[in-house]
Every structure is written in C-alpha cells, then in structure tokens.
Amino acid sequence: MSKRRVVVTGLGMVSPVGVGIAAAWPNIVAGKSGIVKISHFDASQFACQIAGEVPDFDATQYLPAKDARRMGRFIHFGLVAGMEAFK
C-alpha cells in the first residue's frame, strides 16, 4: 500500500460559534458553546428544545438571492463553508 499525501489548502466553516475560521476559532478556543434554546422555529412540542443554531446567518450575503431561495438552509451552510475554504 502506497502512502499518499494530502494537502489541506483551505478551511471554511459555518457553525453556531461563527461563520468562517476567523470568526469561529476564537470562540472555540475560548470554550464558547453554540448550544442555545431553539429560536428558528417553535420547538415547544418537542422533548428537546436546545440546538446548535447558526445565529444571524443570511445566505444572501454570500449567494445571489434568486439562487438562495431555491436552496435549503443546509445547502447554504455547505456552499458558504466551501466558499470560505476556497478563499
């Protein structure tokens, strides 16, 4: 089996503690938790009412509004993380 090298040339993330490495990393190092009471929808009927939501995320800051409307929120997260890594 040959040893192949992998080179990571970029990092990107969309997380409850920040969008982009520059925003998220200081919060991670500080031990900040992104787990909060769910505010994105009414979770009162569910047993669990906490989650790691991504606060104040606006996909149209990164994607054209027309394209963003056609995609799910999870797609926004993946695309933006990829765009951050590509920078």
PyMOL Python script that loads the backbone (N, CA, C, O; Angstrom):
from pymol import cmd

cmd.read_pdbstr("""\
ATOM      1  N   MET A   1       0.845  -1.176   0.000  1.00  0.00           N
ATOM      2  CA  MET A   1       0.000   0.000   0.000  1.00  0.00           C
ATOM      3  C   MET A   1       0.893   1.242   0.000  1.00  0.00           C
ATOM      4  O   MET A   1       1.766   1.386   0.856  1.00  0.00           O
ATOM      5  N   SER A   2       0.675   2.109  -0.934  1.00  0.00           N
ATOM      6  CA  SER A   2       1.496   3.324  -1.022  1.00  0.00           C
ATOM      7  C   SER A   2       0.931   4.416  -0.118  1.00  0.00           C
ATOM      8  O   SER A   2      -0.278   4.527   0.088  1.00  0.00           O
ATOM      9  N   LYS A   3       1.848   5.211   0.408  1.00  0.00           N
ATOM     10  CA  LYS A   3       1.431   6.334   1.251  1.00  0.00           C
ATOM     11  C   LYS A   3       1.220   7.547   0.364  1.00  0.00           C
ATOM     12  O   LYS A   3       2.139   8.001  -0.319  1.00  0.00           O
ATOM     13  N   ARG A   4       0.024   8.056   0.380  1.00  0.00           N
ATOM     14  CA  ARG A   4      -0.288   9.242  -0.415  1.00  0.00           C
ATOM     15  C   ARG A   4      -0.434  10.420   0.519  1.00  0.00           C
ATOM     16  O   ARG A   4      -0.969  10.300   1.621  1.00  0.00           O
ATOM     17  N   ARG A   5       0.045  11.546   0.068  1.00  0.00           N
ATOM     18  CA  ARG A   5      -0.043  12.759   0.878  1.00  0.00           C
ATOM     19  C   ARG A   5      -1.304  13.534   0.524  1.00  0.00           C
ATOM     20  O   ARG A   5      -1.762  13.549  -0.618  1.00  0.00           O
ATOM     21  N   VAL A   6      -1.830  14.159   1.524  1.00  0.00           N
ATOM     22  CA  VAL A   6      -2.980  15.035   1.342  1.00  0.00           C
ATOM     23  C   VAL A   6      -2.580  16.407   1.859  1.00  0.00           C
ATOM     24  O   VAL A   6      -2.002  16.533   2.939  1.00  0.00           O
ATOM     25  N   VAL A   7      -2.889  17.420   1.088  1.00  0.00           N
ATOM     26  CA  VAL A   7      -2.568  18.786   1.486  1.00  0.00           C
ATOM     27  C   VAL A   7      -3.869  19.560   1.637  1.00  0.00           C
ATOM     28  O   VAL A   7      -4.656  19.658   0.695  1.00  0.00           O
ATOM     29  N   VAL A   8      -4.087  20.101   2.812  1.00  0.00           N
ATOM     30  CA  VAL A   8      -5.265  20.932   3.059  1.00  0.00           C
ATOM     31  C   VAL A   8      -4.885  22.357   2.681  1.00  0.00           C
ATOM     32  O   VAL A   8      -3.987  22.953   3.276  1.00  0.00           O
ATOM     33  N   THR A   9      -5.574  22.890   1.691  1.00  0.00           N
ATOM     34  CA  THR A   9      -5.223  24.224   1.190  1.00  0.00           C
ATOM     35  C   THR A   9      -6.194  25.304   1.628  1.00  0.00           C
ATOM     36  O   THR A   9      -5.979  26.482   1.340  1.00  0.00           O
ATOM     37  N   GLY A  10      -7.246  24.926   2.311  1.00  0.00           N
ATOM     38  CA  GLY A  10      -8.201  25.926   2.777  1.00  0.00           C
ATOM     39  C   GLY A  10      -9.136  25.340   3.812  1.00  0.00           C
ATOM     40  O   GLY A  10      -9.406  24.139   3.822  1.00  0.00           O
ATOM     41  N   LEU A  11      -9.623  26.198   4.674  1.00  0.00           N
ATOM     42  CA  LEU A  11     -10.573  25.792   5.705  1.00  0.00           C
ATOM     43  C   LEU A  11     -11.764  26.739   5.680  1.00  0.00           C
ATOM     44  O   LEU A  11     -11.616  27.940   5.454  1.00  0.00           O
ATOM     45  N   GLY A  12     -12.920  26.193   5.910  1.00  0.00           N
ATOM     46  CA  GLY A  12     -14.115  27.018   5.997  1.00  0.00           C
ATOM     47  C   GLY A  12     -15.115  26.348   6.918  1.00  0.00           C
ATOM     48  O   GLY A  12     -15.167  25.122   7.014  1.00  0.00           O
ATOM     49  N   MET A  13     -15.895  27.152   7.585  1.00  0.00           N
ATOM     50  CA  MET A  13     -16.912  26.568   8.456  1.00  0.00           C
ATOM     51  C   MET A  13     -18.084  27.520   8.656  1.00  0.00           C
ATOM     52  O   MET A  13     -17.935  28.742   8.673  1.00  0.00           O
ATOM     53  N   VAL A  14     -19.235  26.920   8.804  1.00  0.00           N
ATOM     54  CA  VAL A  14     -20.443  27.635   9.206  1.00  0.00           C
ATOM     55  C   VAL A  14     -20.926  26.875  10.434  1.00  0.00           C
ATOM     56  O   VAL A  14     -21.347  25.722  10.335  1.00  0.00           O
ATOM     57  N   SER A  15     -20.864  27.519  11.580  1.00  0.00           N
ATOM     58  CA  SER A  15     -21.175  26.818  12.825  1.00  0.00           C
ATOM     59  C   SER A  15     -21.904  27.745  13.793  1.00  0.00           C
ATOM     60  O   SER A  15     -21.974  28.953  13.566  1.00  0.00           O
ATOM     61  N   PRO A  16     -22.441  27.187  14.859  1.00  0.00           N
ATOM     62  CA  PRO A  16     -23.117  28.018  15.858  1.00  0.00           C
ATOM     63  C   PRO A  16     -22.208  29.038  16.545  1.00  0.00           C
ATOM     64  O   PRO A  16     -22.701  29.994  17.143  1.00  0.00           O
ATOM     65  N   VAL A  17     -20.898  28.851  16.469  1.00  0.00           N
ATOM     66  CA  VAL A  17     -19.983  29.793  17.122  1.00  0.00           C
ATOM     67  C   VAL A  17     -19.343  30.774  16.150  1.00  0.00           C
ATOM     68  O   VAL A  17     -18.509  31.585  16.554  1.00  0.00           O
ATOM     69  N   GLY A  18     -19.719  30.714  14.876  1.00  0.00           N
ATOM     70  CA  GLY A  18     -19.205  31.688  13.927  1.00  0.00           C
ATOM     71  C   GLY A  18     -19.185  31.177  12.501  1.00  0.00           C
ATOM     72  O   GLY A  18     -19.143  29.973  12.251  1.00  0.00           O
ATOM     73  N   VAL A  19     -19.215  32.110  11.584  1.00  0.00           N
ATOM     74  CA  VAL A  19     -19.127  31.793  10.161  1.00  0.00           C
ATOM     75  C   VAL A  19     -17.733  32.184   9.701  1.00  0.00           C
ATOM     76  O   VAL A  19     -17.349  33.351   9.772  1.00  0.00           O
ATOM     77  N   GLY A  20     -16.980  31.200   9.229  1.00  0.00           N
ATOM     78  CA  GLY A  20     -15.601  31.430   8.818  1.00  0.00           C
ATOM     79  C   GLY A  20     -14.648  31.134   9.964  1.00  0.00           C
ATOM     80  O   GLY A  20     -14.998  31.277  11.135  1.00  0.00           O
ATOM     81  N   ILE A  21     -13.455  30.724   9.613  1.00  0.00           N
ATOM     82  CA  ILE A  21     -12.456  30.361  10.616  1.00  0.00           C
ATOM     83  C   ILE A  21     -12.100  31.548  11.507  1.00  0.00           C
ATOM     84  O   ILE A  21     -11.968  31.398  12.721  1.00  0.00           O
ATOM     85  N   ALA A  22     -11.945  32.726  10.908  1.00  0.00           N
ATOM     86  CA  ALA A  22     -11.549  33.913  11.686  1.00  0.00           C
ATOM     87  C   ALA A  22     -12.580  34.255  12.759  1.00  0.00           C
ATOM     88  O   ALA A  22     -12.217  34.714  13.842  1.00  0.00           O
ATOM     89  N   ALA A  23     -13.850  34.036  12.469  1.00  0.00           N
ATOM     90  CA  ALA A  23     -14.905  34.343  13.443  1.00  0.00           C
ATOM     91  C   ALA A  23     -15.097  33.211  14.450  1.00  0.00           C
ATOM     92  O   ALA A  23     -15.342  33.464  15.629  1.00  0.00           O
ATOM     93  N   ALA A  24     -14.986  31.974  13.992  1.00  0.00           N
ATOM     94  CA  ALA A  24     -15.297  30.833  14.852  1.00  0.00           C
ATOM     95  C   ALA A  24     -14.147  30.420  15.766  1.00  0.00           C
ATOM     96  O   ALA A  24     -14.375  30.045  16.916  1.00  0.00           O
ATOM     97  N   TRP A  25     -12.922  30.485  15.270  1.00  0.00           N
ATOM     98  CA  TRP A  25     -11.800  29.941  16.039  1.00  0.00           C
ATOM     99  C   TRP A  25     -11.627  30.578  17.425  1.00  0.00           C
ATOM    100  O   TRP A  25     -11.457  29.845  18.399  1.00  0.00           O
ATOM    101  N   PRO A  26     -11.663  31.895  17.550  1.00  0.00           N
ATOM    102  CA  PRO A  26     -11.530  32.476  18.897  1.00  0.00           C
ATOM    103  C   PRO A  26     -12.616  31.982  19.860  1.00  0.00           C
ATOM    104  O   PRO A  26     -12.352  31.797  21.048  1.00  0.00           O
ATOM    105  N   ASN A  27     -13.817  31.771  19.359  1.00  0.00           N
ATOM    106  CA  ASN A  27     -14.904  31.266  20.200  1.00  0.00           C
ATOM    107  C   ASN A  27     -14.666  29.814  20.610  1.00  0.00           C
ATOM    108  O   ASN A  27     -14.981  29.420  21.733  1.00  0.00           O
ATOM    109  N   ILE A  28     -14.111  29.028  19.698  1.00  0.00           N
ATOM    110  CA  ILE A  28     -13.800  27.632  20.009  1.00  0.00           C
ATOM    111  C   ILE A  28     -12.719  27.569  21.085  1.00  0.00           C
ATOM    112  O   ILE A  28     -12.845  26.833  22.063  1.00  0.00           O
ATOM    113  N   VAL A  29     -11.664  28.343  20.894  1.00  0.00           N
ATOM    114  CA  VAL A  29     -10.556  28.364  21.854  1.00  0.00           C
ATOM    115  C   VAL A  29     -11.026  28.848  23.228  1.00  0.00           C
ATOM    116  O   VAL A  29     -10.556  28.365  24.258  1.00  0.00           O
ATOM    117  N   ALA A  30     -11.950  29.797  23.232  1.00  0.00           N
ATOM    118  CA  ALA A  30     -12.481  30.330  24.492  1.00  0.00           C
ATOM    119  C   ALA A  30     -13.476  29.376  25.156  1.00  0.00           C
ATOM    120  O   ALA A  30     -13.926  29.627  26.273  1.00  0.00           O
ATOM    121  N   GLY A  31     -13.818  28.286  24.470  1.00  0.00           N
ATOM    122  CA  GLY A  31     -14.741  27.313  25.042  1.00  0.00           C
ATOM    123  C   GLY A  31     -16.198  27.711  24.941  1.00  0.00           C
ATOM    124  O   GLY A  31     -17.041  27.182  25.665  1.00  0.00           O
ATOM    125  N   LYS A  32     -16.503  28.644  24.046  1.00  0.00           N
ATOM    126  CA  LYS A  32     -17.885  29.098  23.891  1.00  0.00           C
ATOM    127  C   LYS A  32     -18.736  27.978  23.289  1.00  0.00           C
ATOM    128  O   LYS A  32     -18.322  27.308  22.343  1.00  0.00           O
ATOM    129  N   SER A  33     -19.909  27.792  23.844  1.00  0.00           N
ATOM    130  CA  SER A  33     -20.849  26.804  23.326  1.00  0.00           C
ATOM    131  C   SER A  33     -21.854  27.496  22.418  1.00  0.00           C
ATOM    132  O   SER A  33     -22.312  28.599  22.717  1.00  0.00           O
ATOM    133  N   GLY A  34     -22.189  26.864  21.335  1.00  0.00           N
ATOM    134  CA  GLY A  34     -23.197  27.406  20.440  1.00  0.00           C
ATOM    135  C   GLY A  34     -24.567  26.802  20.689  1.00  0.00           C
ATOM    136  O   GLY A  34     -25.498  27.040  19.919  1.00  0.00           O
ATOM    137  N   ILE A  35     -24.701  26.029  21.747  1.00  0.00           N
ATOM    138  CA  ILE A  35     -25.972  25.377  22.061  1.00  0.00           C
ATOM    139  C   ILE A  35     -26.866  26.359  22.813  1.00  0.00           C
ATOM    140  O   ILE A  35     -26.502  26.867  23.873  1.00  0.00           O
ATOM    141  N   VAL A  36     -28.037  26.613  22.246  1.00  0.00           N
ATOM    142  CA  VAL A  36     -28.983  27.575  22.817  1.00  0.00           C
ATOM    143  C   VAL A  36     -30.409  27.034  22.685  1.00  0.00           C
ATOM    144  O   VAL A  36     -30.636  26.019  22.026  1.00  0.00           O
ATOM    145  N   LYS A  37     -31.351  27.708  23.305  1.00  0.00           N
ATOM    146  CA  LYS A  37     -32.770  27.364  23.140  1.00  0.00           C
ATOM    147  C   LYS A  37     -33.153  27.644  21.688  1.00  0.00           C
ATOM    148  O   LYS A  37     -32.807  28.692  21.143  1.00  0.00           O
ATOM    149  N   ILE A  38     -33.852  26.725  21.075  1.00  0.00           N
ATOM    150  CA  ILE A  38     -34.223  26.842  19.663  1.00  0.00           C
ATOM    151  C   ILE A  38     -35.095  28.071  19.441  1.00  0.00           C
ATOM    152  O   ILE A  38     -36.094  28.279  20.130  1.00  0.00           O
ATOM    153  N   SER A  39     -34.694  28.880  18.466  1.00  0.00           N
ATOM    154  CA  SER A  39     -35.454  30.087  18.139  1.00  0.00           C
ATOM    155  C   SER A  39     -35.855  30.129  16.665  1.00  0.00           C
ATOM    156  O   SER A  39     -36.635  30.988  16.256  1.00  0.00           O
ATOM    157  N   HIS A  40     -35.321  29.206  15.873  1.00  0.00           N
ATOM    158  CA  HIS A  40     -35.592  29.212  14.431  1.00  0.00           C
ATOM    159  C   HIS A  40     -37.027  28.766  14.116  1.00  0.00           C
ATOM    160  O   HIS A  40     -37.586  29.125  13.080  1.00  0.00           O
ATOM    161  N   PHE A  41     -37.607  27.984  15.021  1.00  0.00           N
ATOM    162  CA  PHE A  41     -38.997  27.543  14.884  1.00  0.00           C
ATOM    163  C   PHE A  41     -39.537  27.236  16.282  1.00  0.00           C
ATOM    164  O   PHE A  41     -38.775  27.199  17.248  1.00  0.00           O
ATOM    165  N   ASP A  42     -40.831  27.019  16.392  1.00  0.00           N
ATOM    166  CA  ASP A  42     -41.447  26.712  17.686  1.00  0.00           C
ATOM    167  C   ASP A  42     -41.174  25.249  18.037  1.00  0.00           C
ATOM    168  O   ASP A  42     -41.722  24.341  17.412  1.00  0.00           O
ATOM    169  N   ALA A  43     -40.338  25.033  19.020  1.00  0.00           N
ATOM    170  CA  ALA A  43     -39.960  23.677  19.418  1.00  0.00           C
ATOM    171  C   ALA A  43     -40.672  23.226  20.689  1.00  0.00           C
ATOM    172  O   ALA A  43     -40.290  22.219  21.285  1.00  0.00           O
ATOM    173  N   SER A  44     -41.692  23.952  21.107  1.00  0.00           N
ATOM    174  CA  SER A  44     -42.359  23.651  22.379  1.00  0.00           C
ATOM    175  C   SER A  44     -42.994  22.263  22.411  1.00  0.00           C
ATOM    176  O   SER A  44     -43.171  21.700  23.491  1.00  0.00           O
ATOM    177  N   GLN A  45     -43.337  21.706  21.268  1.00  0.00           N
ATOM    178  CA  GLN A  45     -43.963  20.387  21.233  1.00  0.00           C
ATOM    179  C   GLN A  45     -42.948  19.245  21.281  1.00  0.00           C
ATOM    180  O   GLN A  45     -43.335  18.078  21.345  1.00  0.00           O
ATOM    181  N   PHE A  46     -41.671  19.563  21.251  1.00  0.00           N
ATOM    182  CA  PHE A  46     -40.629  18.546  21.255  1.00  0.00           C
ATOM    183  C   PHE A  46     -39.996  18.408  22.637  1.00  0.00           C
ATOM    184  O   PHE A  46     -39.949  19.367  23.408  1.00  0.00           O
ATOM    185  N   ALA A  47     -39.512  17.207  22.940  1.00  0.00           N
ATOM    186  CA  ALA A  47     -38.861  16.963  24.229  1.00  0.00           C
ATOM    187  C   ALA A  47     -37.566  17.768  24.349  1.00  0.00           C
ATOM    188  O   ALA A  47     -37.247  18.288  25.418  1.00  0.00           O
ATOM    189  N   CYS A  48     -36.839  17.863  23.266  1.00  0.00           N
ATOM    190  CA  CYS A  48     -35.576  18.613  23.269  1.00  0.00           C
ATOM    191  C   CYS A  48     -35.818  19.993  22.662  1.00  0.00           C
ATOM    192  O   CYS A  48     -36.342  20.103  21.554  1.00  0.00           O
ATOM    193  N   GLN A  49     -35.444  21.021  23.370  1.00  0.00           N
ATOM    194  CA  GLN A  49     -35.681  22.382  22.891  1.00  0.00           C
ATOM    195  C   GLN A  49     -34.395  23.190  22.789  1.00  0.00           C
ATOM    196  O   GLN A  49     -34.426  24.421  22.776  1.00  0.00           O
ATOM    197  N   ILE A  50     -33.268  22.497  22.718  1.00  0.00           N
ATOM    198  CA  ILE A  50     -31.988  23.176  22.523  1.00  0.00           C
ATOM    199  C   ILE A  50     -31.314  22.618  21.277  1.00  0.00           C
ATOM    200  O   ILE A  50     -31.553  21.474  20.888  1.00  0.00           O
ATOM    201  N   ALA A  51     -30.479  23.429  20.663  1.00  0.00           N
ATOM    202  CA  ALA A  51     -29.778  23.006  19.449  1.00  0.00           C
ATOM    203  C   ALA A  51     -28.611  23.945  19.181  1.00  0.00           C
ATOM    204  O   ALA A  51     -28.463  24.985  19.824  1.00  0.00           O
ATOM    205  N   GLY A  52     -27.807  23.563  18.240  1.00  0.00           N
ATOM    206  CA  GLY A  52     -26.704  24.411  17.800  1.00  0.00           C
ATOM    207  C   GLY A  52     -27.116  25.161  16.547  1.00  0.00           C
ATOM    208  O   GLY A  52     -26.723  24.784  15.443  1.00  0.00           O
ATOM    209  N   GLU A  53     -27.890  26.203  16.699  1.00  0.00           N
ATOM    210  CA  GLU A  53     -28.335  27.009  15.560  1.00  0.00           C
ATOM    211  C   GLU A  53     -27.226  27.964  15.128  1.00  0.00           C
ATOM    212  O   GLU A  53     -26.385  28.366  15.932  1.00  0.00           O
ATOM    213  N   VAL A  54     -27.239  28.317  13.857  1.00  0.00           N
ATOM    214  CA  VAL A  54     -26.292  29.309  13.341  1.00  0.00           C
ATOM    215  C   VAL A  54     -27.006  30.658  13.385  1.00  0.00           C
ATOM    216  O   VAL A  54     -27.877  30.923  12.556  1.00  0.00           O
ATOM    217  N   PRO A  55     -26.645  31.517  14.348  1.00  0.00           N
ATOM    218  CA  PRO A  55     -27.374  32.779  14.520  1.00  0.00           C
ATOM    219  C   PRO A  55     -27.033  33.809  13.451  1.00  0.00           C
ATOM    220  O   PRO A  55     -25.905  33.871  12.961  1.00  0.00           O
ATOM    221  N   ASP A  56     -28.016  34.604  13.106  1.00  0.00           N
ATOM    222  CA  ASP A  56     -27.826  35.747  12.202  1.00  0.00           C
ATOM    223  C   ASP A  56     -27.159  35.370  10.886  1.00  0.00           C
ATOM    224  O   ASP A  56     -26.385  36.158  10.343  1.00  0.00           O
ATOM    225  N   PHE A  57     -27.445  34.183  10.366  1.00  0.00           N
ATOM    226  CA  PHE A  57     -26.870  33.760   9.091  1.00  0.00           C
ATOM    227  C   PHE A  57     -27.792  34.201   7.971  1.00  0.00           C
ATOM    228  O   PHE A  57     -28.969  33.842   7.946  1.00  0.00           O
ATOM    229  N   ASP A  58     -27.257  34.976   7.049  1.00  0.00           N
ATOM    230  CA  ASP A  58     -28.011  35.447   5.891  1.00  0.00           C
ATOM    231  C   ASP A  58     -27.293  34.970   4.639  1.00  0.00           C
ATOM    232  O   ASP A  58     -26.243  35.499   4.273  1.00  0.00           O
ATOM    233  N   ALA A  59     -27.865  33.968   3.986  1.00  0.00           N
ATOM    234  CA  ALA A  59     -27.231  33.372   2.811  1.00  0.00           C
ATOM    235  C   ALA A  59     -27.038  34.377   1.689  1.00  0.00           C
ATOM    236  O   ALA A  59     -26.127  34.225   0.874  1.00  0.00           O
ATOM    237  N   THR A  60     -27.883  35.405   1.634  1.00  0.00           N
ATOM    238  CA  THR A  60     -27.780  36.374   0.536  1.00  0.00           C
ATOM    239  C   THR A  60     -26.554  37.277   0.664  1.00  0.00           C
ATOM    240  O   THR A  60     -26.256  38.042  -0.253  1.00  0.00           O
ATOM    241  N   GLN A  61     -25.843  37.198   1.787  1.00  0.00           N
ATOM    242  CA  GLN A  61     -24.567  37.909   1.892  1.00  0.00           C
ATOM    243  C   GLN A  61     -23.487  37.196   1.081  1.00  0.00           C
ATOM    244  O   GLN A  61     -22.447  37.780   0.774  1.00  0.00           O
ATOM    245  N   TYR A  62     -23.734  35.940   0.738  1.00  0.00           N
ATOM    246  CA  TYR A  62     -22.754  35.123   0.038  1.00  0.00           C
ATOM    247  C   TYR A  62     -23.240  34.644  -1.328  1.00  0.00           C
ATOM    248  O   TYR A  62     -22.434  34.384  -2.221  1.00  0.00           O
ATOM    249  N   LEU A  63     -24.555  34.526  -1.488  1.00  0.00           N
ATOM    250  CA  LEU A  63     -25.155  33.970  -2.700  1.00  0.00           C
ATOM    251  C   LEU A  63     -26.187  34.941  -3.259  1.00  0.00           C
ATOM    252  O   LEU A  63     -26.792  35.704  -2.506  1.00  0.00           O
ATOM    253  N   PRO A  64     -26.393  34.919  -4.575  1.00  0.00           N
ATOM    254  CA  PRO A  64     -27.475  35.738  -5.129  1.00  0.00           C
ATOM    255  C   PRO A  64     -28.822  35.313  -4.526  1.00  0.00           C
ATOM    256  O   PRO A  64     -29.071  34.122  -4.337  1.00  0.00           O
ATOM    257  N   ALA A  65     -29.672  36.271  -4.231  1.00  0.00           N
ATOM    258  CA  ALA A  65     -30.959  35.999  -3.576  1.00  0.00           C
ATOM    259  C   ALA A  65     -31.793  34.993  -4.366  1.00  0.00           C
ATOM    260  O   ALA A  65     -32.446  34.129  -3.781  1.00  0.00           O
ATOM    261  N   LYS A  66     -31.771  35.102  -5.681  1.00  0.00           N
ATOM    262  CA  LYS A  66     -32.547  34.190  -6.528  1.00  0.00           C
ATOM    263  C   LYS A  66     -32.087  32.744  -6.328  1.00  0.00           C
ATOM    264  O   LYS A  66     -32.909  31.833  -6.234  1.00  0.00           O
ATOM    265  N   ASP A  67     -30.787  32.544  -6.265  1.00  0.00           N
ATOM    266  CA  ASP A  67     -30.252  31.196  -6.052  1.00  0.00           C
ATOM    267  C   ASP A  67     -30.529  30.714  -4.629  1.00  0.00           C
ATOM    268  O   ASP A  67     -30.878  29.552  -4.423  1.00  0.00           O
ATOM    269  N   ALA A  68     -30.376  31.595  -3.658  1.00  0.00           N
ATOM    270  CA  ALA A  68     -30.574  31.221  -2.257  1.00  0.00           C
ATOM    271  C   ALA A  68     -32.009  30.760  -2.003  1.00  0.00           C
ATOM    272  O   ALA A  68     -32.232  29.846  -1.208  1.00  0.00           O
ATOM    273  N   ARG A  69     -32.978  31.380  -2.668  1.00  0.00           N
ATOM    274  CA  ARG A  69     -34.385  30.996  -2.482  1.00  0.00           C
ATOM    275  C   ARG A  69     -34.644  29.567  -2.948  1.00  0.00           C
ATOM    276  O   ARG A  69     -35.556  28.910  -2.446  1.00  0.00           O
ATOM    277  N   ARG A  70     -33.867  29.089  -3.886  1.00  0.00           N
ATOM    278  CA  ARG A  70     -34.082  27.754  -4.456  1.00  0.00           C
ATOM    279  C   ARG A  70     -33.391  26.643  -3.671  1.00  0.00           C
ATOM    280  O   ARG A  70     -33.525  25.468  -4.012  1.00  0.00           O
ATOM    281  N   MET A  71     -32.661  27.003  -2.632  1.00  0.00           N
ATOM    282  CA  MET A  71     -31.866  26.021  -1.887  1.00  0.00           C
ATOM    283  C   MET A  71     -32.329  25.929  -0.439  1.00  0.00           C
ATOM    284  O   MET A  71     -32.879  26.876   0.122  1.00  0.00           O
ATOM    285  N   GLY A  72     -32.092  24.774   0.141  1.00  0.00           N
ATOM    286  CA  GLY A  72     -32.357  24.593   1.562  1.00  0.00           C
ATOM    287  C   GLY A  72     -31.266  25.241   2.399  1.00  0.00           C
ATOM    288  O   GLY A  72     -30.170  25.518   1.912  1.00  0.00           O
ATOM    289  N   ARG A  73     -31.581  25.477   3.654  1.00  0.00           N
ATOM    290  CA  ARG A  73     -30.627  26.126   4.559  1.00  0.00           C
ATOM    291  C   ARG A  73     -29.348  25.304   4.705  1.00  0.00           C
ATOM    292  O   ARG A  73     -28.255  25.865   4.789  1.00  0.00           O
ATOM    293  N   PHE A  74     -29.479  23.984   4.736  1.00  0.00           N
ATOM    294  CA  PHE A  74     -28.291  23.140   4.877  1.00  0.00           C
ATOM    295  C   PHE A  74     -27.387  23.255   3.655  1.00  0.00           C
ATOM    296  O   PHE A  74     -26.169  23.120   3.773  1.00  0.00           O
ATOM    297  N   ILE A  75     -27.963  23.500   2.494  1.00  0.00           N
ATOM    298  CA  ILE A  75     -27.158  23.719   1.283  1.00  0.00           C
ATOM    299  C   ILE A  75     -26.414  25.042   1.405  1.00  0.00           C
ATOM    300  O   ILE A  75     -25.245  25.134   1.031  1.00  0.00           O
ATOM    301  N   HIS A  76     -27.079  26.061   1.920  1.00  0.00           N
ATOM    302  CA  HIS A  76     -26.411  27.356   2.154  1.00  0.00           C
ATOM    303  C   HIS A  76     -25.166  27.158   3.008  1.00  0.00           C
ATOM    304  O   HIS A  76     -24.096  27.677   2.691  1.00  0.00           O
ATOM    305  N   PHE A  77     -25.312  26.402   4.094  1.00  0.00           N
ATOM    306  CA  PHE A  77     -24.185  26.184   5.006  1.00  0.00           C
ATOM    307  C   PHE A  77     -23.018  25.515   4.279  1.00  0.00           C
ATOM    308  O   PHE A  77     -21.872  25.944   4.415  1.00  0.00           O
ATOM    309  N   GLY A  78     -23.306  24.481   3.518  1.00  0.00           N
ATOM    310  CA  GLY A  78     -22.254  23.764   2.796  1.00  0.00           C
ATOM    311  C   GLY A  78     -21.569  24.626   1.755  1.00  0.00           C
ATOM    312  O   GLY A  78     -20.343  24.610   1.638  1.00  0.00           O
ATOM    313  N   LEU A  79     -22.352  25.376   0.998  1.00  0.00           N
ATOM    314  CA  LEU A  79     -21.775  26.246  -0.028  1.00  0.00           C
ATOM    315  C   LEU A  79     -20.911  27.341   0.582  1.00  0.00           C
ATOM    316  O   LEU A  79     -19.808  27.604   0.101  1.00  0.00           O
ATOM    317  N   VAL A  80     -21.398  27.967   1.620  1.00  0.00           N
ATOM    318  CA  VAL A  80     -20.645  29.060   2.244  1.00  0.00           C
ATOM    319  C   VAL A  80     -19.363  28.527   2.883  1.00  0.00           C
ATOM    320  O   VAL A  80     -18.319  29.172   2.793  1.00  0.00           O
ATOM    321  N   ALA A  81     -19.426  27.370   3.523  1.00  0.00           N
ATOM    322  CA  ALA A  81     -18.210  26.777   4.094  1.00  0.00           C
ATOM    323  C   ALA A  81     -17.203  26.472   2.986  1.00  0.00           C
ATOM    324  O   ALA A  81     -16.005  26.700   3.153  1.00  0.00           O
ATOM    325  N   GLY A  82     -17.684  25.963   1.869  1.00  0.00           N
ATOM    326  CA  GLY A  82     -16.804  25.706   0.728  1.00  0.00           C
ATOM    327  C   GLY A  82     -16.207  26.980   0.161  1.00  0.00           C
ATOM    328  O   GLY A  82     -15.029  27.015  -0.194  1.00  0.00           O
ATOM    329  N   MET A  83     -17.016  28.024   0.076  1.00  0.00           N
ATOM    330  CA  MET A  83     -16.519  29.313  -0.426  1.00  0.00           C
ATOM    331  C   MET A  83     -15.456  29.878   0.516  1.00  0.00           C
ATOM    332  O   MET A  83     -14.456  30.434   0.064  1.00  0.00           O
ATOM    333  N   GLU A  84     -15.670  29.736   1.817  1.00  0.00           N
ATOM    334  CA  GLU A  84     -14.686  30.201   2.801  1.00  0.00           C
ATOM    335  C   GLU A  84     -13.375  29.430   2.643  1.00  0.00           C
ATOM    336  O   GLU A  84     -12.295  30.015   2.721  1.00  0.00           O
ATOM    337  N   ALA A  85     -13.470  28.134   2.422  1.00  0.00           N
ATOM    338  CA  ALA A  85     -12.268  27.312   2.269  1.00  0.00           C
ATOM    339  C   ALA A  85     -11.517  27.661   0.991  1.00  0.00           C
ATOM    340  O   ALA A  85     -10.290  27.573   0.939  1.00  0.00           O
ATOM    341  N   PHE A  86     -12.244  28.051  -0.020  1.00  0.00           N
ATOM    342  CA  PHE A  86     -11.637  28.361  -1.320  1.00  0.00           C
ATOM    343  C   PHE A  86     -10.920  29.705  -1.319  1.00  0.00           C
ATOM    344  O   PHE A  86     -10.045  29.934  -2.154  1.00  0.00           O
ATOM    345  N   LYS A  87     -11.274  30.600  -0.395  1.00  0.00           N
ATOM    346  CA  LYS A  87     -10.647  31.932  -0.339  1.00  0.00           C
ATOM    347  C   LYS A  87      -9.154  31.834  -0.120  1.00  0.00           C
ATOM    348  O   LYS A  87      -8.473  32.856  -0.048  1.00  0.00           O
TER     349      LYS A  87
END
""", "prot")
cmd.dss("prot")
cmd.show_as("cartoon", "prot")
cmd.util.cbc("prot")
cmd.orient("prot")
